[in-house]
Amino acid sequence: MPSATVTSITPRLIKQPTFICAADVQSSLGWFATYKPLLLILTYLLVASVLVQLPENGWKGVRWHETMRYFMAGFFLGFSFFKLLDLSAFADAYAKYDVLAKHWHGWGLIYPFVELALGLAYLTNWNPLITNWATLIVMGVSAIGVVKAWLHKRNIRCAYLSTVFKLPMPTVTIIENIGMLGMALSGMYCYFFL
């Protein structure tokens, strides 16, 4: 009869999520290394937004307003996913700089679901007028808090996206809010004039 070997089971340490602030990131990395994850995401979204239109009419079927709509869908879906990984940590961090979340903590808990709903609305092209207006309102309110914190040079705690992303959140959030505001305004233009 073969002898049985007993192996011990040792618990593995689970890496806890960390919060990275802009000063820590920029002091240790160069610009490209700092923003590489964000640049990769934006590139993937842009390429996918173009490629999804090709089956209809080839390159002639690629329209800038459709590219923008798909881009916004992917952006909202992707970033809501990262926020939902640790919803309570995101809500706590968001309350430090968002004008609405400062006064009502529940907004930080709801916000990722609002982004998810906006992503699905853009993806399905559900009522573009309402979707763009909702985006303008949500991203406009969010932009106010981020810009105020940035102008007052407050060191806001970075919102949790993942341990993979070590991005300076004030910069990323300003880019996110201003970019989405611009695209929603462009979507409103397309709705009324195209």
Disulfide bonds with the S-S distance in Angstrom:
none
